[in-house]
């Protein structure tokens, strides 16, 4: 039996705009994934702890506030500290081109910017989980 992909979707920091996160969460759910949406104003600590408790395959962060160069590295560091290197960290939002490569080189799996279709996100997650099965 194939296990469902489990994804945690979170809004980190003070960003109060969650429409995109909710659209992605609904699309992932419609694609057959189990989605845990943590809601607004989550701290990196809350996000990583929820991901561990929920035993997710991936964490998706939506950032529109401009705090991506602070929040993504903080989440990555917490994931390393908690030894959860089997969880994919991905995200989306308003992220300047020059920061995309920096974040990916730090360990963010993929970043989806405005104009990305939900089917692209779904395909990416399915492919990543298939290539990185949990034990």
C-alpha positions in Angstrom: 0.0 0.0 0.0 1.3 3.4 -0.9 1.5 5.8 2.0 0.0 9.3 1.5 2.4 12.2 1.2 2.1 14.3 4.4 2.8 18.0 4.0 2.7 20.8 6.6 1.9 24.2 5.2 2.7 27.2 7.4 2.8 31.0 7.4 6.0 32.0 9.2 6.5 35.3 11.0 4.2 38.3 11.0 3.0 37.9 7.4 -0.8 38.0 7.5 -1.6 37.1 3.9 -2.6 33.4 3.7 -4.7 33.1 0.5 -1.8 31.6 -1.5 -1.0 29.1 1.3 -4.7 28.1 1.5 -4.8 27.6 -2.3 -1.7 25.4 -2.2 -3.0 23.4 0.8 -6.3 22.8 -1.0 -4.6 21.7 -4.2 -2.3 19.3 -2.4 -5.3 17.9 -0.5 -7.2 17.5 -3.8 -4.2 15.7 -5.2 -4.6 13.1 -2.4 -2.0 14.4 0.0 -2.6 14.8 3.7 -2.1 18.5 4.5 -1.7 20.1 7.9 -2.2 23.8 7.8 -0.8 25.6 10.9 -2.3 29.0 10.2 -0.8 32.4 10.5 2.1 33.8 12.5 3.9 30.6 13.3 7.4 30.8 14.7 10.2 28.6 13.1 10.2 26.6 16.4 6.4 26.0 16.2 6.7 24.9 12.5 9.6 22.4 13.0 7.9 21.0 16.2 4.6 20.5 14.3 6.4 18.9 11.4 8.1 16.4 13.8 4.9 15.7 15.7 2.9 15.2 12.5 5.7 13.0 10.8 5.5 15.0 7.6 7.4 14.4 4.4 7.6 18.1 3.6 7.2 21.6 5.1 5.9 24.3 2.8 6.4 27.9 3.9 4.6 30.8 2.3 6.4 34.1 2.8 5.2 37.4 1.3 6.7 39.7 4.0 10.3 39.9 2.8 11.6 37.9 5.8 12.6 34.9 3.7 16.4 35.4 4.3 15.8 35.2 8.1 13.0 32.7 8.4 14.1 29.9 6.0 17.7 29.7 7.4 16.2 29.7 11.0 13.9 26.8 10.0 16.8 24.9 8.3 19.0 25.3 11.4 16.2 24.0 13.7 15.7 21.1 11.4 19.4 20.3 11.5 19.4 20.7 15.3 16.5 18.2 15.6 18.1 15.8 13.0 15.2 15.9 10.6 17.1 15.9 7.4 14.5 13.5 5.9 11.9 16.3 5.7 11.9 18.5 2.6 11.7 22.3 3.2 10.1 24.1 0.3 8.4 27.4 -0.1 6.9 30.1 -2.1 5.9 33.8 -2.2 7.6 37.0 -3.2 11.3 36.2 -3.2 13.8 38.1 -5.4 15.7 36.2 -7.9 19.0 36.9 -6.2 17.8 35.2 -3.0 16.4 32.1 -4.7 19.8 30.6 -5.4 21.1 31.6 -2.0 18.2 29.8 -0.2 18.5 26.7 -2.4 22.2 26.5 -1.7 21.4 26.6 2.1 19.2 23.6 1.7 15.7 24.8 0.7 14.5 22.2 -1.8 12.5 24.4 -4.1 10.9 27.9 -4.1 7.8 28.7 -6.1 7.2 32.3 -7.1 4.1 34.0 -8.4 2.9 32.4 -11.6 3.7 28.8 -10.6 0.8 26.4 -11.1 -0.4 24.2 -8.3 0.2 21.2 -10.6 3.9 22.1 -10.8 4.1 22.1 -7.0 2.2 18.8 -6.8 4.5 17.2 -9.4 7.6 18.4 -7.6 6.4 17.0 -4.2 5.5 13.6 -5.7 8.8 13.3 -7.4 10.8 14.4 -4.4 9.0 12.0 -2.0 9.4 9.1 -4.5 13.2 9.8 -4.7 13.5 10.2 -0.9 11.4 7.6 0.8 11.2 7.6 4.6 12.4 4.6 6.4 
